[in-house]
Amino acid sequence: MRSVFLALFLLSAPAAQAALPFATARVMYREVDQTYAAEAYVEAVKQSTVSAQISGRVVEVLFDVGDYVNKGDVIARIDEREVAQAFAGSQAQAAQAQATLVNAKANYERHRQLFARKFVSRAALDNALAQYKAAQAAAAAAGAGAGVAETTRGYATIIAPYSGVVASRQVEVGEMAAPGKPLMTGFDPKDLRVVASVPQYKIDEVRGALRAAVEFPAQRKWVQATSVTLLPVADARTHTTRVRLNLPEDLRGVYPGLFARAYFTIGKAKKLLVPQAAVVRRSEVTGVYVVDPKGKVSLRQVRLGEVQVNGDMEVLAGLASGETVALDPVKAAIYLKQQAN
């Protein structure tokens, strides 16, 4: 008789849980990756500040913070009248030097012919040759000066060095620009990485990590790192080493400066896991709604460990393997009140 009653109880338990108005999951031990977690932040692989290379008043700013800029786009312009005049003056000097060169060459050719007929002395010929060579050097210097002036004139138009997003704008129309003054800062959102600081005693484990994942808590997002680079320099103040984790391209909602956690897989371990959706936090209490075989719901306090790469939570105390928990704490709380009434 007792065995028949036990069999009926076991058969009715799943049916009782199936009638609940919320989904449930069974807590059990599973083999998962053993990870080491380190706090990190996001940085752009390509991030730079574009600065002015000439002095002048800013006459146009074509982009603002948040705008996407294509490589080669004009992002700002500086009044080029001063550099244009300098360019015109250098061109005139180059033309003058070229005319002097033509005259010196002709004079040298005449002296060479006259010297062949013995009408002029060797000293006169040498003097004409020296003047010709000096004119050649002056023409080359003037040409180089014109080239520098032309290049400097081009600095009045600020060009985007690569495609990206404007992160900050440090100049307004009408302000004076000076060499070295920052104008805009931008980054390429397609090429991001995470930088974590790892203590020295964990370096060997991180160096031998099988793989690594990155969590963005604010976005509730997990991604696998495409590669891991351990920098060969330690911080003498904090005794930590920086580790770079490259991210996949075009991650939405991820930008430089964002807080992240890096999880390095250093082995395997069996852990008691509960889905993160089942966890409810009330003030300083962390718990889950447990469903017994008869379908009765109760709130139980638990102590949790690390978040796993798949999003599940490690259970350190409060639950046993095989117990059932509610996956929707809100509906479970409403059901519990209905049971009490």
N, C-alpha and C positions, 0 to 999 in steps of 0.2 A: 504493500500500500504506500509506504514511504517513497519507494522508487518511482511509482506512478505519479505521485504528487510532485516530486522533484522534476520529472520530465515535463509535466504540464507547466510548472513554474518557468523553466527554461524556454519553453515554446512561447509562453505569453509575454516574456520580458521584451524580446525584439518588437512584438506587436504593440506593446504599451509605449515603447520609445518611438515607434513609427507614427503613432497618432499625435505626437507633439506638434505644435504649430511653428516649429523652428528646426533647422538642421542640426545634427549632432555629429560628433567625431569621437573615435576611441583613442584614448591616450595609450601609447605603447613605446617600447624601446626600439630605436632604429639606429643603424650604423650610419653615422654622418661624418662629415669632414670636421676634423679638429682644427680649429683656427686660432690665430692670434690677431686680435683687433688693435688697431692704432688709429688715433684721431688724425684727421688730415684736412686738407682744403684743396679747392680746385684752382688751377692756374692755366692760362693759355700758353700753348707752345709758341705761338706768334702773338706777341703783344709789344707794342712800341709807342713811343711818344714822338710825334712829328714836331720839329722845332723850326723856327725861322733861321735862315742863313744870311739874311741881309737886314739892314735897318730900313724902316719905312712905316707908313701908316697903313693899317689893315683896311682895305676898301671893300672886301667881300668875304663872307663866310657862308659856304654853300650847304653845310651839313650840321646837324645837331646831335645831341646825345640820343642813342638808340637807333639812329639811321644806319642802314646798310650801305656800304660804299664799295664799289667795284674797283679793282686794280686799275690805276691810270686815271681815275676820276679826279677832277680839280676840286679840292676841298676848301681852299682859301686863296685869296689874292692880296698881294701887298703892292702899294703904289710904286710903280716902276719908273717914274719920270727921272729920278736921280740916276738910277743905274742905266736907263736908256741914254741919258746924256753922256754918261761915262763911256758907254759903248760907242756912241757916235764919235766922241773924241779919240778913242783908241783906234777906230777905223781911219780917221783922218791922219793920225800919226803913222799908221801902217802904210797908207797911201803915200805920205811924204817920204817915208823911209824907202819905199819901193822906187820912187822917182829918183832919189839920191843914188840908189843902187844902180839904176839904169845909166845915169850920168857917169858914175865912177867906173862902170864896166867899159863904157865907150872911151873914156879918158885913158884907161889902161890899155885898151886895144890900140889906140893911136900911139901911145908911148912905146908899145912893143914893136910896132911897124917902124917908127922913127929910130928906135935903137938898132933894128936890123940894118938900117941904112947908115948907121953911125952919126945920126943927127942929134941924138940926146945921149946923156951919160947913163951909166949903170945906176947911179944914185937916183936920177930922175925916174927911171923905170921902177926901181924898188919902191920909191915913194908913191907912185901911181898904183902899184900892186897893193901896198899897205892900205891906201885909201879905199880900194875896191873891196878888200877883205873886211875892213871896218864897216863899209856900207852893207855888206852881206850880213854881218853880225847884227847891225842895227835893224835891218829889215826883218831878220828872224825874231829879234826881241819884240819888235813892234807887232809882228804877226801873232806871237804868243800872247802879248798883252791884249790884243783884240779878241783872241780866243777866250781868255779869262773873263774879259768884260762880257762877252756873249753868254758864257756859262753863268756868270753872276746875274745877268739879266733874266735868265731862266728861273733863278731862285725866287723871283717875284710871284711865280705861279706855283702853289703848293700841290703836289701830286700824291695820291694815295699809293704807298709802296706795295700794298697787297689788298685783296678783298677782305672785308671784315666789318665789324660793328663799332661805331663810335662809343667809347666808354665814358669819356669826359671831354669837355671843351673848356679850354683855358683862355680864350681870347674872344673879344667882341669887336664889331665893326667900329672903326674910329680910334682904336687903341694903337699905340706905337709898338711895332715889333723890333726886336733886336736879335743879333746872332745868339743862338742858344736859348731863346725864350720859347717855352712850350706853347704849342698851338692846340693840338688835339692828341688824345690818346685812344688807340683802337686795338682790337684783338680779333683774331680769326675764330669764330665759334665752331668751326668744323674740326679744329685740332686742339683738343683739351687734354689735360692730364691732372692726376691727383698727386699731391705731395704729402707723404706721411713721415713722421719722426719716430724712429724705432730705437729703443735703448740698446746699448752696446751688448748686453748679455743675451739679446734676442737676435742679434745680427746673423749668426750662423743658421738659425732655424729659418729666418726669413730668406736668406740667400738660397737655401735648399727647398723653398716652398714649391709645391707642385703647381699651384695656380693661385690667383688672387681675385677677390671680388670687392666691389665698392658699393657701400650703402649711402644713399642720400636721405637722411631721416626726414627732412622737411618735405620732400617730394614723395616719400615712401617708395623709393625706387632702388632697385638693385641692378648692377651691370657687372659683367665680367671684364676684367682688365685684359687688354690685348697684349701687353708686355710689362715687365717689371725691371726697373733699372736701379741698382744700388749705387749711390754716389760714393766715391772713395774718399770722402772727407767727413770727419766727425766734428760736431760742435763742441768746442772746449768748455763752454759754459754749462750746457745742459747734458753733455756726454751722450748725445743722440746722433744718429746718422739718418740723413734724409733718403727716402725711397720714392722714386717716381713710378706711378702706374698710369700708363697710357690708356685712354678711353676710346671706345668706338666713335666713329664720326657721326656728326649731326645728332647729338643728344639733346632732346627738347627739354627746356626748363633748367638746364645746367649752365652755369656761367662762372667766370673767375671770382674767387673769394668765397664761394659757397662751402659750407661746412660738410664734411663727409667722414666716413669711417672706412678704413681699409682692412680687409680680412684676408690674411695669408693662410692658406691651407698647408698645415705642417704635419698632418697625419690623419688617422681614422680613429673614431671612438664611438661607443654605444651610449646613447643618451635618451632619457625619457623626454619626449617632446609633446608639446601642445600647440595647436594652431594659434597664431597671433590674434586672429579674429575672435577667439574665445576669451581672451583676457580682458577683464574690466578693472579699471582703476578708479577708486573713490577716495579722494584725499590721499592719505598715506597708505591705504590698504590696496593690495593687489590680489585679485581673486578670479575664480571662474565659477560658472554655474554648472554643478554636477548633477547628472541625471542618473538615478538608481534604476535597477532592473524593472521596478514597478512603474516607472515614469514619474517619480516624485523628484522635484527640482529643489536644490539647495545651493546657497552661495557659500563657497569655501575659500578661505584665504590660502594663498600659495606663495612660495618663494621661488623666483625665477632666476635663471642664469643668463647666458649670452643669447643673443639673437643668432639663429643659424642662417646660412647663406640662402636657404629656400624660404626664409621668413618665419619659420617656426621658432618657438621659444623653448629653451631648456628648462625643465622643472627640477628644482633642487629639493623641494619639500612641499607636502600638502596633497599630492596625488599619487596614486599607485597605478601600475601598468594594468590595462584592461578597463579602467573606468571610462565613463562616457561624459563628455562635456558639451554644452550648448555653443554653437557657432555664432549665435546672434544674442549677445547679452541683453539687449533692450527687450526683445520679445520674451526672453527667458525671465526677466524681472517682472514683466506684466503677467506672465503665466504663473509665476510664484505668488503674486498678490492674489490672483484669482483662486489659487489653491487654498490660501489662507482664509479667504472669505467662504 
